Amino acid sequence: MNVNEYFDGKVKSIGFENSEGRITSGVMAVGDYEFGTSEHELMKVTSGAILAKLPGSDSFETFKAGQQFEVDANQKFQVKIEEPTSYLCYYG
């Protein structure tokens, strides 16, 4: 397992691999963040909500617990977090 920390500790995740592939399980504190992808990502919100401005969009869309979104490789996207939120991110 790999432990990662970003944005001065406001985003933390644990990376692992299993039969479903490479995954990170993480938590984001309240704040505004910009992420970059190096490969395709599928983000599943497990608690709370992610307001995401995805590549090619001019506005933020809300993804609540149980919802998901995808971002292609080599893209940037912005998120707003209004309450502590957890997620699973699947790569590839």
Phi, psi and omega in degrees: 000145177242132177258128180238148179220133182227164174051056178055037176085005181278346175231124180228143179213159174240124180261143179206169176233142173211198183296344178269356179111204179272133186219148166238143174244124187215175179224140176241132175280167177305133179160180177245131185223153171237129180244151173241145180252144173253347176208171180302138179230139172244116182256124177246123178279127182253339176200140181085213182205147175244123171266113187243135170255100188276159180307134179086357180253149177260357184222164178273143176239141182268130175242116183263173178310131181094351179257167183212164174212162182236148177226130179289168178295151175060042178235161172241146176213152181254148174226149171241133179241122184256349173209154179309133188224139178248157184207163167240135178238123179257134185250147172107000000 
